[in-house]
Amino acid sequence: MNKVRVFDNGGKTFDQYTVQIGRDVYNMSINALSPQGFNQYNFTLKKYEHIEGKANKETLGKKIAFDVLPEAVKVAIRQRRA
């Protein structure tokens, strides 16, 4: 199963969460499953490339645990992992 890493920029942007699933990177809002939300593929990391090297730390925010995410974001991540 692909490793998941989540970064939270504290709401500085509408797409508050940057989610890395394996080498694929997505951006999501708090309401990732809503038509008024945001849940979009961003890019794929190259082998040995790290998300912290691709994006500004201010944009990424801090790394957070999966269990503290809003339920809609957890479900969106589970759907992307399937």
PDB file of N, CA, C and O in Angstrom, chain B, residues numbered from 101:
ATOM      1  N   MET B 101       0.848  -1.181   0.000  1.00  0.00           N
ATOM      2  CA  MET B 101       0.000   0.000   0.000  1.00  0.00           C
ATOM      3  C   MET B 101       0.890   1.239   0.000  1.00  0.00           C
ATOM      4  O   MET B 101       1.945   1.254   0.635  1.00  0.00           O
ATOM      5  N   ASN B 102       0.462   2.271  -0.712  1.00  0.00           N
ATOM      6  CA  ASN B 102       1.231   3.512  -0.823  1.00  0.00           C
ATOM      7  C   ASN B 102       1.250   4.297   0.486  1.00  0.00           C
ATOM      8  O   ASN B 102       0.247   4.381   1.194  1.00  0.00           O
ATOM      9  N   LYS B 103       2.397   4.860   0.783  1.00  0.00           N
ATOM     10  CA  LYS B 103       2.556   5.702   1.961  1.00  0.00           C
ATOM     11  C   LYS B 103       1.843   7.030   1.734  1.00  0.00           C
ATOM     12  O   LYS B 103       1.884   7.585   0.636  1.00  0.00           O
ATOM     13  N   VAL B 104       1.191   7.534   2.778  1.00  0.00           N
ATOM     14  CA  VAL B 104       0.473   8.804   2.704  1.00  0.00           C
ATOM     15  C   VAL B 104       1.135   9.808   3.642  1.00  0.00           C
ATOM     16  O   VAL B 104       1.399   9.511   4.807  1.00  0.00           O
ATOM     17  N   ARG B 105       1.398  11.000   3.113  1.00  0.00           N
ATOM     18  CA  ARG B 105       1.923  12.106   3.912  1.00  0.00           C
ATOM     19  C   ARG B 105       1.012  13.300   3.656  1.00  0.00           C
ATOM     20  O   ARG B 105       0.644  13.577   2.515  1.00  0.00           O
ATOM     21  N   VAL B 106       0.650  14.004   4.726  1.00  0.00           N
ATOM     22  CA  VAL B 106      -0.263  15.139   4.601  1.00  0.00           C
ATOM     23  C   VAL B 106       0.373  16.374   5.227  1.00  0.00           C
ATOM     24  O   VAL B 106       0.941  16.319   6.318  1.00  0.00           O
ATOM     25  N   PHE B 107       0.262  17.488   4.510  1.00  0.00           N
ATOM     26  CA  PHE B 107       0.752  18.770   4.988  1.00  0.00           C
ATOM     27  C   PHE B 107      -0.418  19.743   5.059  1.00  0.00           C
ATOM     28  O   PHE B 107      -1.280  19.744   4.181  1.00  0.00           O
ATOM     29  N   ASP B 108      -0.453  20.570   6.101  1.00  0.00           N
ATOM     30  CA  ASP B 108      -1.539  21.520   6.339  1.00  0.00           C
ATOM     31  C   ASP B 108      -0.952  22.930   6.375  1.00  0.00           C
ATOM     32  O   ASP B 108      -0.086  23.220   7.200  1.00  0.00           O
ATOM     33  N   ASN B 109      -1.417  23.802   5.490  1.00  0.00           N
ATOM     34  CA  ASN B 109      -0.892  25.168   5.478  1.00  0.00           C
ATOM     35  C   ASN B 109      -1.693  26.105   6.384  1.00  0.00           C
ATOM     36  O   ASN B 109      -1.531  27.324   6.327  1.00  0.00           O
ATOM     37  N   GLY B 110      -2.554  25.528   7.218  1.00  0.00           N
ATOM     38  CA  GLY B 110      -3.294  26.326   8.196  1.00  0.00           C
ATOM     39  C   GLY B 110      -4.395  27.177   7.611  1.00  0.00           C
ATOM     40  O   GLY B 110      -4.874  28.099   8.272  1.00  0.00           O
ATOM     41  N   GLY B 111      -4.810  26.894   6.396  1.00  0.00           N
ATOM     42  CA  GLY B 111      -5.885  27.656   5.765  1.00  0.00           C
ATOM     43  C   GLY B 111      -5.423  28.889   5.020  1.00  0.00           C
ATOM     44  O   GLY B 111      -6.237  29.755   4.699  1.00  0.00           O
ATOM     45  N   LYS B 112      -4.135  28.989   4.739  1.00  0.00           N
ATOM     46  CA  LYS B 112      -3.620  30.141   3.982  1.00  0.00           C
ATOM     47  C   LYS B 112      -4.185  30.176   2.570  1.00  0.00           C
ATOM     48  O   LYS B 112      -4.297  31.244   1.968  1.00  0.00           O
ATOM     49  N   THR B 113      -4.542  29.003   2.039  1.00  0.00           N
ATOM     50  CA  THR B 113      -5.140  28.898   0.712  1.00  0.00           C
ATOM     51  C   THR B 113      -6.372  28.004   0.791  1.00  0.00           C
ATOM     52  O   THR B 113      -6.539  27.259   1.757  1.00  0.00           O
ATOM     53  N   PHE B 114      -7.235  28.075  -0.222  1.00  0.00           N
ATOM     54  CA  PHE B 114      -8.442  27.247  -0.251  1.00  0.00           C
ATOM     55  C   PHE B 114      -8.075  25.761  -0.255  1.00  0.00           C
ATOM     56  O   PHE B 114      -8.735  24.952   0.396  1.00  0.00           O
ATOM     57  N   ASP B 115      -7.015  25.409  -0.993  1.00  0.00           N
ATOM     58  CA  ASP B 115      -6.557  24.021  -1.022  1.00  0.00           C
ATOM     59  C   ASP B 115      -5.554  23.821   0.124  1.00  0.00           C
ATOM     60  O   ASP B 115      -4.347  23.705  -0.092  1.00  0.00           O
ATOM     61  N   GLN B 116      -6.081  23.787   1.318  1.00  0.00           N
ATOM     62  CA  GLN B 116      -5.312  23.798   2.557  1.00  0.00           C
ATOM     63  C   GLN B 116      -4.370  22.607   2.721  1.00  0.00           C
ATOM     64  O   GLN B 116      -3.310  22.733   3.333  1.00  0.00           O
ATOM     65  N   TYR B 117      -4.751  21.457   2.178  1.00  0.00           N
ATOM     66  CA  TYR B 117      -3.977  20.233   2.381  1.00  0.00           C
ATOM     67  C   TYR B 117      -3.223  19.819   1.122  1.00  0.00           C
ATOM     68  O   TYR B 117      -3.784  19.810   0.026  1.00  0.00           O
ATOM     69  N   THR B 118      -1.959  19.481   1.288  1.00  0.00           N
ATOM     70  CA  THR B 118      -1.166  18.859   0.242  1.00  0.00           C
ATOM     71  C   THR B 118      -0.995  17.418   0.676  1.00  0.00           C
ATOM     72  O   THR B 118      -0.471  17.144   1.755  1.00  0.00           O
ATOM     73  N   VAL B 119      -1.438  16.498  -0.166  1.00  0.00           N
ATOM     74  CA  VAL B 119      -1.442  15.074   0.183  1.00  0.00           C
ATOM     75  C   VAL B 119      -0.552  14.324  -0.794  1.00  0.00           C
ATOM     76  O   VAL B 119      -0.743  14.391  -2.008  1.00  0.00           O
ATOM     77  N   GLN B 120       0.416  13.615  -0.250  1.00  0.00           N
ATOM     78  CA  GLN B 120       1.290  12.771  -1.064  1.00  0.00           C
ATOM     79  C   GLN B 120       0.886  11.328  -0.841  1.00  0.00           C
ATOM     80  O   GLN B 120       0.938  10.826   0.282  1.00  0.00           O
ATOM     81  N   ILE B 121       0.485  10.663  -1.912  1.00  0.00           N
ATOM     82  CA  ILE B 121       0.125   9.245  -1.871  1.00  0.00           C
ATOM     83  C   ILE B 121       1.101   8.541  -2.795  1.00  0.00           C
ATOM     84  O   ILE B 121       1.007   8.647  -4.017  1.00  0.00           O
ATOM     85  N   GLY B 122       2.037   7.823  -2.198  1.00  0.00           N
ATOM     86  CA  GLY B 122       3.125   7.262  -2.989  1.00  0.00           C
ATOM     87  C   GLY B 122       3.922   8.414  -3.565  1.00  0.00           C
ATOM     88  O   GLY B 122       4.446   9.243  -2.820  1.00  0.00           O
ATOM     89  N   ARG B 123       4.018   8.475  -4.880  1.00  0.00           N
ATOM     90  CA  ARG B 123       4.728   9.582  -5.537  1.00  0.00           C
ATOM     91  C   ARG B 123       3.772  10.621  -6.117  1.00  0.00           C
ATOM     92  O   ARG B 123       4.214  11.648  -6.632  1.00  0.00           O
ATOM     93  N   ASP B 124       2.465  10.363  -6.038  1.00  0.00           N
ATOM     94  CA  ASP B 124       1.473  11.302  -6.559  1.00  0.00           C
ATOM     95  C   ASP B 124       1.113  12.343  -5.497  1.00  0.00           C
ATOM     96  O   ASP B 124       0.985  12.021  -4.316  1.00  0.00           O
ATOM     97  N   VAL B 125       0.951  13.595  -5.936  1.00  0.00           N
ATOM     98  CA  VAL B 125       0.640  14.693  -5.029  1.00  0.00           C
ATOM     99  C   VAL B 125      -0.701  15.304  -5.424  1.00  0.00           C
ATOM    100  O   VAL B 125      -0.960  15.570  -6.597  1.00  0.00           O
ATOM    101  N   TYR B 126      -1.552  15.520  -4.410  1.00  0.00           N
ATOM    102  CA  TYR B 126      -2.885  16.089  -4.601  1.00  0.00           C
ATOM    103  C   TYR B 126      -3.031  17.297  -3.686  1.00  0.00           C
ATOM    104  O   TYR B 126      -2.337  17.413  -2.676  1.00  0.00           O
ATOM    105  N   ASN B 127      -3.939  18.190  -4.049  1.00  0.00           N
ATOM    106  CA  ASN B 127      -4.305  19.298  -3.182  1.00  0.00           C
ATOM    107  C   ASN B 127      -5.778  19.155  -2.855  1.00  0.00           C
ATOM    108  O   ASN B 127      -6.589  18.820  -3.719  1.00  0.00           O
ATOM    109  N   MET B 128      -6.122  19.416  -1.584  1.00  0.00           N
ATOM    110  CA  MET B 128      -7.500  19.249  -1.131  1.00  0.00           C
ATOM    111  C   MET B 128      -7.895  20.364  -0.177  1.00  0.00           C
ATOM    112  O   MET B 128      -7.070  20.904   0.559  1.00  0.00           O
ATOM    113  N   SER B 129      -9.178  20.692  -0.212  1.00  0.00           N
ATOM    114  CA  SER B 129      -9.724  21.635   0.752  1.00  0.00           C
ATOM    115  C   SER B 129     -10.356  20.840   1.896  1.00  0.00           C
ATOM    116  O   SER B 129     -10.410  19.610   1.855  1.00  0.00           O
ATOM    117  N   ILE B 130     -10.825  21.545   2.898  1.00  0.00           N
ATOM    118  CA  ILE B 130     -11.465  20.891   4.051  1.00  0.00           C
ATOM    119  C   ILE B 130     -12.664  20.071   3.597  1.00  0.00           C
ATOM    120  O   ILE B 130     -12.913  18.993   4.137  1.00  0.00           O
ATOM    121  N   ASN B 131     -13.405  20.560   2.621  1.00  0.00           N
ATOM    122  CA  ASN B 131     -14.591  19.870   2.110  1.00  0.00           C
ATOM    123  C   ASN B 131     -14.273  19.210   0.761  1.00  0.00           C
ATOM    124  O   ASN B 131     -14.902  19.507  -0.254  1.00  0.00           O
ATOM    125  N   ALA B 132     -13.295  18.321   0.775  1.00  0.00           N
ATOM    126  CA  ALA B 132     -12.750  17.706  -0.446  1.00  0.00           C
ATOM    127  C   ALA B 132     -13.766  16.926  -1.276  1.00  0.00           C
ATOM    128  O   ALA B 132     -13.538  16.707  -2.465  1.00  0.00           O
ATOM    129  N   LEU B 133     -14.864  16.509  -0.689  1.00  0.00           N
ATOM    130  CA  LEU B 133     -15.858  15.716  -1.424  1.00  0.00           C
ATOM    131  C   LEU B 133     -17.024  16.551  -1.949  1.00  0.00           C
ATOM    132  O   LEU B 133     -17.864  16.039  -2.688  1.00  0.00           O
ATOM    133  N   SER B 134     -17.083  17.806  -1.582  1.00  0.00           N
ATOM    134  CA  SER B 134     -18.191  18.675  -1.963  1.00  0.00           C
ATOM    135  C   SER B 134     -17.953  19.306  -3.336  1.00  0.00           C
ATOM    136  O   SER B 134     -16.805  19.544  -3.712  1.00  0.00           O
ATOM    137  N   PRO B 135     -19.019  19.580  -4.086  1.00  0.00           N
ATOM    138  CA  PRO B 135     -18.861  20.317  -5.341  1.00  0.00           C
ATOM    139  C   PRO B 135     -18.259  21.711  -5.132  1.00  0.00           C
ATOM    140  O   PRO B 135     -17.680  22.286  -6.054  1.00  0.00           O
ATOM    141  N   GLN B 136     -18.398  22.251  -3.917  1.00  0.00           N
ATOM    142  CA  GLN B 136     -17.808  23.542  -3.601  1.00  0.00           C
ATOM    143  C   GLN B 136     -16.404  23.394  -2.997  1.00  0.00           C
ATOM    144  O   GLN B 136     -15.780  24.382  -2.610  1.00  0.00           O
ATOM    145  N   GLY B 137     -15.926  22.171  -2.923  1.00  0.00           N
ATOM    146  CA  GLY B 137     -14.607  21.904  -2.366  1.00  0.00           C
ATOM    147  C   GLY B 137     -13.560  21.760  -3.465  1.00  0.00           C
ATOM    148  O   GLY B 137     -13.792  22.088  -4.629  1.00  0.00           O
ATOM    149  N   PHE B 138     -12.396  21.258  -3.049  1.00  0.00           N
ATOM    150  CA  PHE B 138     -11.283  21.095  -3.980  1.00  0.00           C
ATOM    151  C   PHE B 138     -10.579  19.792  -3.671  1.00  0.00           C
ATOM    152  O   PHE B 138     -10.263  19.513  -2.515  1.00  0.00           O
ATOM    153  N   ASN B 139     -10.326  18.982  -4.709  1.00  0.00           N
ATOM    154  CA  ASN B 139      -9.673  17.679  -4.572  1.00  0.00           C
ATOM    155  C   ASN B 139      -9.092  17.356  -5.939  1.00  0.00           C
ATOM    156  O   ASN B 139      -9.764  16.757  -6.779  1.00  0.00           O
ATOM    157  N   GLN B 140      -7.857  17.748  -6.161  1.00  0.00           N
ATOM    158  CA  GLN B 140      -7.302  17.659  -7.507  1.00  0.00           C
ATOM    159  C   GLN B 140      -5.875  17.129  -7.494  1.00  0.00           C
ATOM    160  O   GLN B 140      -5.079  17.450  -6.612  1.00  0.00           O
ATOM    161  N   TYR B 141      -5.575  16.303  -8.506  1.00  0.00           N
ATOM    162  CA  TYR B 141      -4.217  15.831  -8.737  1.00  0.00           C
ATOM    163  C   TYR B 141      -3.344  17.028  -9.088  1.00  0.00           C
ATOM    164  O   TYR B 141      -3.772  17.923  -9.816  1.00  0.00           O
ATOM    165  N   ASN B 142      -2.111  17.043  -8.566  1.00  0.00           N
ATOM    166  CA  ASN B 142      -1.199  18.149  -8.846  1.00  0.00           C
ATOM    167  C   ASN B 142      -0.041  17.690  -9.722  1.00  0.00           C
ATOM    168  O   ASN B 142       0.135  18.215 -10.822  1.00  0.00           O
ATOM    169  N   PHE B 143       0.756  16.721  -9.262  1.00  0.00           N
ATOM    170  CA  PHE B 143       1.889  16.230 -10.042  1.00  0.00           C
ATOM    171  C   PHE B 143       2.391  14.917  -9.447  1.00  0.00           C
ATOM    172  O   PHE B 143       1.957  14.501  -8.372  1.00  0.00           O
ATOM    173  N   THR B 144       3.310  14.273 -10.163  1.00  0.00           N
ATOM    174  CA  THR B 144       3.960  13.055  -9.692  1.00  0.00           C
ATOM    175  C   THR B 144       5.434  13.346  -9.461  1.00  0.00           C
ATOM    176  O   THR B 144       6.116  13.905 -10.319  1.00  0.00           O
ATOM    177  N   LEU B 145       5.905  12.959  -8.297  1.00  0.00           N
ATOM    178  CA  LEU B 145       7.319  13.132  -7.973  1.00  0.00           C
ATOM    179  C   LEU B 145       8.155  12.145  -8.766  1.00  0.00           C
ATOM    180  O   LEU B 145       7.734  11.014  -9.009  1.00  0.00           O
ATOM    181  N   LYS B 146       9.326  12.572  -9.164  1.00  0.00           N
ATOM    182  CA  LYS B 146      10.263  11.664  -9.815  1.00  0.00           C
ATOM    183  C   LYS B 146      10.907  10.785  -8.756  1.00  0.00           C
ATOM    184  O   LYS B 146      10.885  11.114  -7.570  1.00  0.00           O
ATOM    185  N   LYS B 147      11.474   9.677  -9.182  1.00  0.00           N
ATOM    186  CA  LYS B 147      12.144   8.777  -8.251  1.00  0.00           C
ATOM    187  C   LYS B 147      13.190   9.555  -7.458  1.00  0.00           C
ATOM    188  O   LYS B 147      13.965  10.322  -8.031  1.00  0.00           O
ATOM    189  N   TYR B 148      13.211   9.360  -6.171  1.00  0.00           N
ATOM    190  CA  TYR B 148      14.145  10.001  -5.227  1.00  0.00           C
ATOM    191  C   TYR B 148      13.886  11.491  -5.019  1.00  0.00           C
ATOM    192  O   TYR B 148      14.650  12.147  -4.312  1.00  0.00           O
ATOM    193  N   GLU B 149      12.839  12.034  -5.609  1.00  0.00           N
ATOM    194  CA  GLU B 149      12.490  13.438  -5.388  1.00  0.00           C
ATOM    195  C   GLU B 149      11.615  13.504  -4.133  1.00  0.00           C
ATOM    196  O   GLU B 149      10.861  12.570  -3.857  1.00  0.00           O
ATOM    197  N   HIS B 150      11.706  14.586  -3.381  1.00  0.00           N
ATOM    198  CA  HIS B 150      10.927  14.735  -2.157  1.00  0.00           C
ATOM    199  C   HIS B 150      10.006  15.935  -2.271  1.00  0.00           C
ATOM    200  O   HIS B 150      10.368  16.956  -2.856  1.00  0.00           O
ATOM    201  N   ILE B 151       8.817  15.806  -1.712  1.00  0.00           N
ATOM    202  CA  ILE B 151       7.826  16.879  -1.799  1.00  0.00           C
ATOM    203  C   ILE B 151       8.367  18.177  -1.206  1.00  0.00           C
ATOM    204  O   ILE B 151       8.082  19.254  -1.729  1.00  0.00           O
ATOM    205  N   GLU B 152       9.146  18.093  -0.121  1.00  0.00           N
ATOM    206  CA  GLU B 152       9.682  19.291   0.504  1.00  0.00           C
ATOM    207  C   GLU B 152      10.629  20.034  -0.443  1.00  0.00           C
ATOM    208  O   GLU B 152      10.768  21.252  -0.341  1.00  0.00           O
ATOM    209  N   GLY B 153      11.267  19.329  -1.344  1.00  0.00           N
ATOM    210  CA  GLY B 153      12.154  19.959  -2.312  1.00  0.00           C
ATOM    211  C   GLY B 153      11.414  20.582  -3.475  1.00  0.00           C
ATOM    212  O   GLY B 153      11.948  21.470  -4.140  1.00  0.00           O
ATOM    213  N   LYS B 154      10.177  20.130  -3.739  1.00  0.00           N
ATOM    214  CA  LYS B 154       9.394  20.628  -4.870  1.00  0.00           C
ATOM    215  C   LYS B 154       8.577  21.864  -4.525  1.00  0.00           C
ATOM    216  O   LYS B 154       8.281  22.675  -5.403  1.00  0.00           O
ATOM    217  N   ALA B 155       8.208  22.016  -3.259  1.00  0.00           N
ATOM    218  CA  ALA B 155       7.285  23.090  -2.891  1.00  0.00           C
ATOM    219  C   ALA B 155       7.852  23.936  -1.754  1.00  0.00           C
ATOM    220  O   ALA B 155       8.623  23.454  -0.924  1.00  0.00           O
ATOM    221  N   ASN B 156       7.468  25.158  -1.737  1.00  0.00           N
ATOM    222  CA  ASN B 156       7.845  26.091  -0.685  1.00  0.00           C
ATOM    223  C   ASN B 156       7.250  25.619   0.642  1.00  0.00           C
ATOM    224  O   ASN B 156       6.081  25.234   0.681  1.00  0.00           O
ATOM    225  N   LYS B 157       8.019  25.638   1.723  1.00  0.00           N
ATOM    226  CA  LYS B 157       7.516  25.189   3.025  1.00  0.00           C
ATOM    227  C   LYS B 157       6.323  26.020   3.497  1.00  0.00           C
ATOM    228  O   LYS B 157       5.455  25.501   4.198  1.00  0.00           O
ATOM    229  N   GLU B 158       6.266  27.301   3.125  1.00  0.00           N
ATOM    230  CA  GLU B 158       5.111  28.118   3.483  1.00  0.00           C
ATOM    231  C   GLU B 158       3.861  27.608   2.780  1.00  0.00           C
ATOM    232  O   GLU B 158       2.769  27.646   3.347  1.00  0.00           O
ATOM    233  N   THR B 159       4.014  27.136   1.564  1.00  0.00           N
ATOM    234  CA  THR B 159       2.886  26.588   0.814  1.00  0.00           C
ATOM    235  C   THR B 159       2.453  25.254   1.405  1.00  0.00           C
ATOM    236  O   THR B 159       1.262  25.009   1.595  1.00  0.00           O
ATOM    237  N   LEU B 160       3.420  24.397   1.693  1.00  0.00           N
ATOM    238  CA  LEU B 160       3.109  23.085   2.254  1.00  0.00           C
ATOM    239  C   LEU B 160       2.521  23.182   3.650  1.00  0.00           C
ATOM    240  O   LEU B 160       1.533  22.515   3.958  1.00  0.00           O
ATOM    241  N   GLY B 161       3.105  23.990   4.478  1.00  0.00           N
ATOM    242  CA  GLY B 161       2.708  24.043   5.875  1.00  0.00           C
ATOM    243  C   GLY B 161       3.388  22.926   6.651  1.00  0.00           C
ATOM    244  O   GLY B 161       4.441  22.429   6.252  1.00  0.00           O
ATOM    245  N   LYS B 162       2.776  22.540   7.759  1.00  0.00           N
ATOM    246  CA  LYS B 162       3.403  21.522   8.599  1.00  0.00           C
ATOM    247  C   LYS B 162       2.820  20.139   8.314  1.00  0.00           C
ATOM    248  O   LYS B 162       1.659  19.999   7.932  1.00  0.00           O
ATOM    249  N   LYS B 163       3.649  19.139   8.508  1.00  0.00           N
ATOM    250  CA  LYS B 163       3.218  17.755   8.325  1.00  0.00           C
ATOM    251  C   LYS B 163       2.282  17.395   9.471  1.00  0.00           C
ATOM    252  O   LYS B 163       2.573  17.682  10.632  1.00  0.00           O
ATOM    253  N   ILE B 164       1.155  16.762   9.140  1.00  0.00           N
ATOM    254  CA  ILE B 164       0.181  16.383  10.168  1.00  0.00           C
ATOM    255  C   ILE B 164      -0.175  14.910  10.043  1.00  0.00           C
ATOM    256  O   ILE B 164       0.067  14.278   9.015  1.00  0.00           O
ATOM    257  N   ALA B 165      -0.748  14.386  11.098  1.00  0.00           N
ATOM    258  CA  ALA B 165      -1.166  12.984  11.128  1.00  0.00           C
ATOM    259  C   ALA B 165      -2.520  12.813  10.427  1.00  0.00           C
ATOM    260  O   ALA B 165      -3.363  13.709  10.451  1.00  0.00           O
ATOM    261  N   PHE B 166      -2.705  11.667   9.814  1.00  0.00           N
ATOM    262  CA  PHE B 166      -3.945  11.344   9.112  1.00  0.00           C
ATOM    263  C   PHE B 166      -5.153  11.456  10.034  1.00  0.00           C
ATOM    264  O   PHE B 166      -6.199  11.960   9.625  1.00  0.00           O
ATOM    265  N   ASP B 167      -5.020  10.995  11.267  1.00  0.00           N
ATOM    266  CA  ASP B 167      -6.169  10.934  12.172  1.00  0.00           C
ATOM    267  C   ASP B 167      -6.715  12.293  12.611  1.00  0.00           C
ATOM    268  O   ASP B 167      -7.812  12.348  13.166  1.00  0.00           O
ATOM    269  N   VAL B 168      -5.993  13.385  12.384  1.00  0.00           N
ATOM    270  CA  VAL B 168      -6.493  14.712  12.764  1.00  0.00           C
ATOM    271  C   VAL B 168      -7.193  15.428  11.604  1.00  0.00           C
ATOM    272  O   VAL B 168      -7.683  16.544  11.773  1.00  0.00           O
ATOM    273  N   LEU B 169      -7.242  14.803  10.447  1.00  0.00           N
ATOM    274  CA  LEU B 169      -7.874  15.402   9.268  1.00  0.00           C
ATOM    275  C   LEU B 169      -9.394  15.413   9.387  1.00  0.00           C
ATOM    276  O   LEU B 169      -9.962  14.563  10.074  1.00  0.00           O
ATOM    277  N   PRO B 170     -10.061  16.360   8.731  1.00  0.00           N
ATOM    278  CA  PRO B 170     -11.524  16.316   8.644  1.00  0.00           C
ATOM    279  C   PRO B 170     -11.952  15.018   7.941  1.00  0.00           C
ATOM    280  O   PRO B 170     -11.230  14.504   7.087  1.00  0.00           O
ATOM    281  N   GLU B 171     -13.102  14.505   8.297  1.00  0.00           N
ATOM    282  CA  GLU B 171     -13.569  13.221   7.760  1.00  0.00           C
ATOM    283  C   GLU B 171     -13.639  13.230   6.236  1.00  0.00           C
ATOM    284  O   GLU B 171     -13.284  12.234   5.607  1.00  0.00           O
ATOM    285  N   ALA B 172     -14.084  14.318   5.631  1.00  0.00           N
ATOM    286  CA  ALA B 172     -14.191  14.382   4.165  1.00  0.00           C
ATOM    287  C   ALA B 172     -12.824  14.210   3.503  1.00  0.00           C
ATOM    288  O   ALA B 172     -12.724  13.583   2.449  1.00  0.00           O
ATOM    289  N   VAL B 173     -11.786  14.751   4.103  1.00  0.00           N
ATOM    290  CA  VAL B 173     -10.437  14.618   3.546  1.00  0.00           C
ATOM    291  C   VAL B 173      -9.945  13.180   3.707  1.00  0.00           C
ATOM    292  O   VAL B 173      -9.307  12.640   2.803  1.00  0.00           O
ATOM    293  N   LYS B 174     -10.233  12.560   4.844  1.00  0.00           N
ATOM    294  CA  LYS B 174      -9.853  11.152   5.048  1.00  0.00           C
ATOM    295  C   LYS B 174     -10.497  10.259   3.990  1.00  0.00           C
ATOM    296  O   LYS B 174      -9.841   9.393   3.411  1.00  0.00           O
ATOM    297  N   VAL B 175     -11.785  10.480   3.745  1.00  0.00           N
ATOM    298  CA  VAL B 175     -12.504   9.677   2.749  1.00  0.00           C
ATOM    299  C   VAL B 175     -11.910   9.918   1.358  1.00  0.00           C
ATOM    300  O   VAL B 175     -11.709   8.967   0.603  1.00  0.00           O
ATOM    301  N   ALA B 176     -11.630  11.166   1.016  1.00  0.00           N
ATOM    302  CA  ALA B 176     -11.050  11.493  -0.291  1.00  0.00           C
ATOM    303  C   ALA B 176      -9.695  10.800  -0.469  1.00  0.00           C
ATOM    304  O   ALA B 176      -9.392  10.297  -1.551  1.00  0.00           O
ATOM    305  N   ILE B 177      -8.892  10.775   0.576  1.00  0.00           N
ATOM    306  CA  ILE B 177      -7.594  10.095   0.508  1.00  0.00           C
ATOM    307  C   ILE B 177      -7.793   8.595   0.326  1.00  0.00           C
ATOM    308  O   ILE B 177      -7.113   7.977  -0.492  1.00  0.00           O
ATOM    309  N   ARG B 178      -8.705   8.013   1.070  1.00  0.00           N
ATOM    310  CA  ARG B 178      -8.970   6.567   0.922  1.00  0.00           C
ATOM    311  C   ARG B 178      -9.419   6.245  -0.494  1.00  0.00           C
ATOM    312  O   ARG B 178      -9.017   5.222  -1.049  1.00  0.00           O
ATOM    313  N   GLN B 179     -10.249   7.100  -1.090  1.00  0.00           N
ATOM    314  CA  GLN B 179     -10.706   6.878  -2.453  1.00  0.00           C
ATOM    315  C   GLN B 179      -9.547   6.979  -3.450  1.00  0.00           C
ATOM    316  O   GLN B 179      -9.496   6.225  -4.422  1.00  0.00           O
ATOM    317  N   ARG B 180      -8.640   7.887  -3.213  1.00  0.00           N
ATOM    318  CA  ARG B 180      -7.481   8.049  -4.113  1.00  0.00           C
ATOM    319  C   ARG B 180      -6.512   6.880  -3.982  1.00  0.00           C
ATOM    320  O   ARG B 180      -5.818   6.553  -4.945  1.00  0.00           O
ATOM    321  N   ARG B 181      -6.449   6.248  -2.824  1.00  0.00           N
ATOM    322  CA  ARG B 181      -5.549   5.116  -2.591  1.00  0.00           C
ATOM    323  C   ARG B 181      -6.077   3.845  -3.235  1.00  0.00           C
ATOM    324  O   ARG B 181      -5.308   2.929  -3.525  1.00  0.00           O
ATOM    325  N   ALA B 182      -7.384   3.783  -3.461  1.00  0.00           N
ATOM    326  CA  ALA B 182      -8.008   2.554  -3.991  1.00  0.00           C
ATOM    327  C   ALA B 182      -7.633   2.267  -5.416  1.00  0.00           C
ATOM    328  O   ALA B 182      -8.083   1.272  -5.985  1.00  0.00           O
TER     329      ALA B 182
END
